[in-house]
Amino acid sequence: GEAGKLGEPLQLEDHDVYCPYSATGNATGELVYAHYGRPEDLQDLRAQGVEPAGRLLLVRLGEISFAQKVASAQDFGARGVLIYPDPADFSQDPHKLSLSSHRAVYGHVHLGTGDPYTPGFPSFNQTQFPPVQSSGLPNIPAQPISADIASLLLRKLQGPVAPQEWQGRLPSSPYRLGPGPGLHLGVNNHRVSTPISNIFGCIEGRSEPDHYVVIGAQRDAWGPGAAKSAVGTAILLELVRTFSSMVSNGFQPRRSLLFISWDGGDFGSVGSTEWLEGYLSVLHLKAVVYVSLDNAVLGDDKFHAKTSPLLISLIENILKQVDSPNPHPTEPSHLPTPRIRPLPMDSSAYSFTAFAGVPAVEFSFMEDGQAYPFLHTKDDTYENLHRALRGRLPAVAQAVAQLAGQLLIRLSHDHLLPLDFGRYGDVVLSLHLHPQARGLTLQWVYSARGDYIRAAEKLRKEIYSSEESDERLTRMYNVRIMRVEFYFLSQYVSPADSPFRHIFLGRGDHTLGALLDHVRLRFRRQLALLTWTLQGAANALSGDVWNIDNNF
């Protein structure tokens, strides 16, 4: 694509960088600077008297995904989006590597995961379904541009000076909100159907061979992809090698281990989502946990565990046994306390939990403060990642491999699945209730939560007092523990319309977040359905169909 004042084409510097799934065609409008392009940024613009509708938006990389930026631009009536990396969002430390100002950053703009042309169902063997499209596909064009081009454009903006916290570090200061001159954006992406292949390896379990602990890593990348896919793939292969040699030395896990190398990850976790869509009806009966090796090494200062609440206790236990990749002489050599965070939508682990109801986790070592600058660019090379980590890449990758290895041993070998099913009681407990929502029948949710907590307690006591050697009983308990996450998928929405059915982590009207955000007209009905989903989880956890003490 090219951009410029009509009759004065502006050559894009990194012209083969693009946004997969962008709408194609031409958009013309005055340019406006919209910070990160979040809904609240666009509201602020409006409040300053600068209208985003009918205009092209210049937005910075970061805070939210490319897809979310384009979706919110579209919601506010914008005609197109240009996305650039602002130096302010990366490290200012002269000793650290920085992204060249000529580089643009790649990112897909489908608000969802999987193949957007087969939403909610699999696209095996190029099945030609009736042509439908995901509601998450944008209908305005989007294009990544370099900091240099953004700087050129910012200089042409008039209008009010942008608020202090919106100012970046491009030479064209101060940043103004616009509008600026009329700009013409043309995007000519071609859509091609490409077969992708996931690769599977399995170690069969002894007593519960039909229950799988799944571990996966993305194999494809746009550009060199050292941090994006090479590190995860290397750790995956290392784990396969280690477990294979353990097996040949007599190790036999209780449950099966399934190792998967995913394809199509840079187009929105396509490989993993299509596999999930293909096995949606059985997956929660088979898959115990999913461990993602993506984004594992992006730095070496901070350690993040993005996870389902069911795995938090287990992760905290294992961390005490794994040595830190950078011990300080004065501190104990254990890993830093992780920041426990919910699963982000751009991780393959998100679909496992929010779509398929399987608890999942993704570990990441990050830089303190600023992001690894080369993700999704032509500079994501082994040399750059190695230099960004000051030669500590092997040590950090090894720490992740040890952590994942310990997790796999516990999950595949423990007699009783080490999932903390009581944790979801705390999740509901920590609700920050909307003042308007408080008066509304939220005692329903609270009573369902009470039932859930009691059911969890009852199951815990039952397990404690049972014989560990009773295989049949242990398996029965494991099946109940294994399904907990699945019970939080709302049964009242269709996966074809709302794929992310999880009431705590999903997206859509059926989620707790949506319920607390807006007291909608359909609030009572949504609340009733949500309550029944939670009540259903409590009933399922308590196990017996005949002694449920709900008053009908």
Residue pairs with C-beta under 8 A, 6 or more apart in sequence:
1 12
1 18
1 141
1 143
1 185
1 186
1 187
1 188
2 9
2 10
2 11
2 12
2 186
3 9
3 10
3 12
3 82
3 143
3 145
3 149
3 153
3 183
3 184
3 185
4 10
4 183
4 184
5 181
5 182
5 183
6 28
6 182
6 184
10 149
10 152
12 104
12 143
12 145
12 146
12 149
13 102
13 103
13 104
13 146
13 148
13 149
14 102
14 103
14 104
14 144
14 146
14 378
17 103
17 104
17 105
17 106
17 144
17 377
17 378
18 106
18 143
18 144
18 187
18 189
19 66
19 70
19 83
19 106
19 107
19 108
19 109
19 142
19 143
19 144
19 187
19 189
20 108
20 109
20 110
20 189
20 266
20 267
21 108
21 109
21 110
21 116
21 137
21 138
21 267
21 268
22 70
22 109
22 138
22 141
22 142
22 143
22 187
22 189
23 137
23 138
23 139
23 140
23 141
23 142
23 187
24 141
24 187
24 188
24 189
25 141
25 186
25 187
26 141
26 184
26 185
26 186
26 187
27 56
27 79
27 80
27 140
27 141
27 184
27 185
27 186
28 56
28 79
28 182
28 183
28 184
28 185
29 54
29 55
29 56
29 78
29 79
29 80
29 182
29 183
30 55
30 56
30 178
30 179
30 180
30 181
30 182
30 183
31 55
31 56
31 57
31 58
31 82
31 153
31 156
31 157
31 178
31 179
31 180
31 181
31 183
32 45
32 50
32 52
32 55
32 56
32 57
32 58
32 157
32 177
32 178
32 179
32 180
33 57
33 58
33 59
33 154
33 157
33 162
33 166
33 175
33 176
33 177
33 178
34 41
34 42
34 45
34 52
34 57
34 58
34 59
34 73
35 41
35 44
35 59
35 60
35 162
35 166
36 59
36 60
36 62
36 63
36 64
36 69
37 57
37 59
37 60
37 64
37 68
37 69
37 70
37 72
37 73
37 81
37 83
38 63
38 64
38 68
38 69
38 72
39 72
39 75
39 76
41 59
41 166
42 52
42 72
42 73
42 76
44 163
45 51
45 52
45 177
46 52
46 76
48 160
48 177
49 160
50 159
50 160
50 177
50 178
50 179
52 73
52 76
52 77
52 78
53 76
53 77
53 78
54 77
54 78
54 79
55 78
55 79
55 178
55 179
56 78
56 79
56 80
56 81
56 82
56 183
56 185
57 73
57 78
57 80
57 81
57 82
58 82
58 84
58 150
58 153
58 154
58 178
59 69
59 73
59 81
59 82
59 83
59 84
60 83
60 84
60 85
60 86
60 89
60 168
61 83
61 84
61 85
61 86
61 89
61 105
62 86
62 89
62 371
65 107
65 345
65 346
66 83
66 107
66 108
66 109
66 142
67 107
67 108
67 109
67 110
67 111
67 112
67 136
67 138
67 268
68 111
69 81
69 83
69 109
69 142
70 81
70 109
70 111
70 138
70 140
70 142
71 111
71 136
71 138
73 80
73 81
73 140
74 138
74 139
74 140
78 140
79 140
80 140
80 141
80 142
80 143
80 185
80 187
81 140
81 141
81 142
81 143
82 142
82 143
82 144
82 145
82 150
82 153
82 185
83 105
83 107
83 142
83 143
83 144
83 145
84 104
84 144
84 145
84 146
84 147
84 149
84 150
85 99
85 103
85 104
85 105
85 146
85 147
85 373
86 147
86 150
86 168
86 169
86 170
87 98
87 99
87 101
87 147
87 168
87 169
87 170
88 167
88 168
88 169
89 168
89 370
89 371
90 98
90 99
90 370
90 371
90 373
91 98
91 367
91 369
91 370
91 373
92 169
96 370
96 388
97 373
97 374
97 384
97 387
97 388
98 373
99 105
99 147
99 373
99 374
99 377
99 379
100 379
101 146
101 147
101 148
101 151
102 146
102 147
102 148
103 146
103 147
103 377
103 378
103 379
104 144
104 145
104 146
104 377
105 144
105 375
105 376
105 377
106 144
106 222
106 223
106 266
106 376
106 377
107 144
107 376
108 266
108 267
108 268
109 138
109 142
110 116
110 134
110 136
110 137
110 138
110 267
110 268
111 136
111 137
111 138
112 119
112 134
112 135
112 136
112 268
112 499
113 268
113 269
113 270
113 272
113 273
113 345
113 348
113 350
113 351
113 355
113 499
114 134
114 268
114 269
114 270
114 273
114 274
114 276
114 277
114 351
114 499
115 123
115 270
115 273
115 274
116 133
116 134
116 136
116 137
116 268
117 123
117 131
117 132
117 133
117 134
118 127
118 129
118 132
118 274
118 277
119 132
119 133
119 134
119 135
119 136
119 496
119 499
120 277
120 494
120 495
120 496
120 497
120 499
121 129
121 277
121 496
122 274
122 275
122 277
122 278
123 129
123 274
124 274
124 278
126 193
126 195
135 497
141 185
141 186
141 187
142 187
143 185
143 187
145 153
147 170
150 170
151 170
151 171
151 172
152 172
153 180
153 183
154 170
154 172
154 175
154 176
155 172
156 180
156 181
157 175
157 176
157 177
157 178
157 179
157 180
158 176
158 178
158 179
158 180
159 176
159 177
159 178
159 179
159 180
160 176
160 177
161 174
161 175
161 176
161 177
162 174
162 175
162 176
162 177
166 175
167 173
167 174
167 175
168 175
196 220
196 263
196 264
196 270
196 271
196 274
197 263
198 260
198 261
198 262
198 263
198 271
198 272
198 275
199 219
199 260
199 261
200 258
200 259
200 260
201 240
201 258
201 259
201 260
202 212
202 256
202 257
202 258
202 259
203 243
203 244
203 247
203 253
203 256
203 257
204 256
205 211
205 252
205 253
205 254
205 255
205 256
205 257
205 412
206 252
206 253
206 254
207 254
207 255
207 471
207 475
208 254
208 255
208 256
208 475
208 478
209 255
209 256
210 256
210 286
211 255
211 256
211 286
211 287
211 288
211 478
211 482
212 255
212 256
212 257
212 258
212 286
212 287
212 288
213 253
213 255
213 256
213 257
213 258
213 287
213 288
213 289
213 291
213 408
213 411
213 412
214 258
214 260
214 287
214 288
214 289
214 290
214 291
214 352
214 358
215 236
215 239
215 257
215 258
215 259
215 260
215 290
215 291
215 292
215 293
215 404
215 408
216 236
216 259
216 260
216 261
216 262
216 272
216 290
216 291
216 292
216 293
216 348
217 229
217 232
217 233
217 235
217 236
217 260
217 261
217 262
217 292
217 293
217 294
218 228
218 229
218 232
218 233
218 262
218 265
218 266
218 269
218 271
218 294
218 348
219 229
219 233
219 261
219 262
219 263
219 265
220 229
220 262
220 263
220 264
220 265
220 266
220 271
221 228
221 229
221 230
221 265
221 266
221 380
222 228
222 266
222 376
223 376
223 377
223 378
223 379
223 380
224 230
224 378
224 379
224 380
224 381
224 382
225 266
225 380
226 380
226 381
226 382
226 384
226 385
227 295
227 297
227 298
227 372
227 374
227 375
227 380
227 385
228 265
228 266
228 294
228 295
228 375
228 376
228 380
229 265
229 294
230 382
231 293
231 296
231 297
231 385
231 393
231 397
232 292
232 293
232 294
232 295
232 296
233 261
233 293
234 397
235 293
235 296
235 397
235 400
235 401
235 404
236 259
236 261
236 293
238 401
239 259
239 401
239 404
239 405
239 408
240 259
242 405
243 251
243 257
243 405
243 408
253 409
253 412
253 413
254 412
254 413
254 414
254 415
255 288
255 411
255 412
255 413
256 412
257 408
257 412
258 287
260 272
260 275
262 269
262 271
262 272
262 275
262 348
263 270
263 271
264 270
264 271
264 274
265 271
265 272
265 294
265 348
266 376
268 346
269 346
269 347
269 348
269 350
269 351
272 348
272 351
272 352
273 348
273 351
273 355
276 283
276 351
276 352
276 355
276 356
279 286
280 355
280 356
280 495
283 356
283 357
283 358
284 356
284 357
284 358
284 482
284 483
284 485
284 486
285 483
287 352
287 356
287 358
288 358
288 359
288 411
288 417
288 482
289 311
289 358
289 359
289 360
289 361
289 411
289 419
290 348
290 349
290 352
290 353
290 358
290 359
290 360
290 361
291 349
291 360
291 361
291 362
291 404
291 407
291 408
292 347
292 348
292 349
292 360
292 361
292 362
293 362
293 363
293 400
293 404
294 347
294 348
294 349
294 362
295 347
295 362
295 364
296 362
296 363
296 364
296 365
296 397
296 400
297 364
297 365
297 385
297 389
297 393
297 396
297 397
297 400
298 364
298 365
298 366
298 367
298 371
298 372
298 375
299 365
299 366
299 367
299 368
299 372
299 388
299 389
300 325
300 326
300 365
300 367
300 389
300 390
300 392
300 395
300 396
301 365
301 366
301 367
301 368
302 336
302 339
302 365
302 366
302 367
302 368
303 335
303 336
303 337
303 338
303 339
303 363
303 364
303 365
303 366
304 338
304 339
304 341
304 363
304 364
304 365
304 366
305 312
305 315
305 338
305 339
305 340
305 341
305 361
305 362
305 363
306 341
306 342
306 343
306 344
306 347
306 349
306 361
306 362
306 363
306 364
307 315
307 340
307 341
307 342
307 343
307 359
307 360
307 361
307 362
308 343
308 353
308 359
308 360
308 361
308 485
308 505
309 420
309 423
309 424
309 426
309 427
310 359
310 419
310 420
310 421
310 423
310 424
310 484
310 485
311 359
311 360
311 361
311 419
311 420
312 340
312 420
312 423
313 418
313 420
313 423
314 407
314 410
314 411
314 418
314 419
314 420
315 338
315 340
315 361
315 407
316 338
317 418
318 403
318 406
318 407
318 410
319 334
319 335
319 337
319 338
319 403
320 334
321 406
322 334
322 335
322 399
322 402
322 403
322 406
323 333
323 334
323 335
323 399
323 402
324 333
324 334
324 335
324 336
324 399
325 365
325 392
325 395
325 396
325 398
325 399
326 392
326 395
327 333
335 399
335 403
338 363
342 505
343 349
343 350
343 353
343 354
343 360
343 362
343 505
344 350
345 507
347 362
348 362
349 360
349 361
349 362
350 360
350 500
350 505
351 499
351 500
352 358
352 359
352 360
353 359
353 360
353 485
353 502
353 505
354 500
354 501
354 502
354 505
354 506
354 507
355 495
355 499
355 500
355 501
355 502
356 486
357 483
357 485
357 486
357 487
357 488
357 489
357 501
357 502
358 485
358 486
359 419
359 484
359 485
361 407
363 400
363 403
363 404
365 396
365 399
365 400
366 372
367 388
372 385
372 388
373 379
373 388
374 380
374 381
374 384
374 385
374 388
385 393
386 393
389 396
410 418
411 417
411 418
415 468
415 474
416 463
416 468
416 474
416 477
416 478
416 481
417 477
417 478
417 481
417 482
419 481
419 482
419 484
421 456
421 459
421 481
421 484
421 541
422 453
422 456
422 457
422 460
424 452
424 456
424 484
424 488
424 504
424 537
425 449
425 452
425 453
425 456
427 504
428 445
428 449
428 452
428 512
428 534
429 449
431 445
431 512
431 516
432 516
433 442
433 516
434 516
434 517
434 519
436 519
437 515
437 516
437 519
437 523
440 519
440 523
440 524
440 527
441 524
441 527
442 527
444 527
444 528
444 531
445 527
445 530
445 531
445 534
448 531
448 532
448 534
448 535
448 538
449 534
451 535
451 538
451 539
451 542
451 550
452 534
452 535
452 537
452 538
452 541
454 538
454 542
455 538
455 539
455 541
455 542
456 541
458 542
459 477
459 480
459 481
459 541
459 542
459 543
462 477
463 477
466 473
466 474
466 477
467 473
468 474
480 540
480 541
480 543
483 540
484 537
484 540
484 541
485 502
487 533
487 536
487 537
487 540
487 541
488 502
488 503
488 504
488 505
488 533
488 534
488 537
489 501
489 502
489 503
489 506
489 533
490 498
490 501
490 502
490 503
490 506
490 510
490 529
490 530
490 533
491 501
491 533
491 536
492 510
492 529
492 532
492 533
493 501
493 508
493 509
493 510
495 501
498 506
498 507
498 508
498 509
498 510
500 506
500 507
500 508
501 508
501 510
502 511
503 510
503 511
503 512
503 530
503 533
503 534
504 511
504 512
505 511
508 514
509 520
509 522
509 526
510 526
510 529
510 530
510 533
511 530
512 530
514 520
514 526
515 523
515 526
515 527
515 530
520 526
535 550
539 545
539 548
539 550
542 548
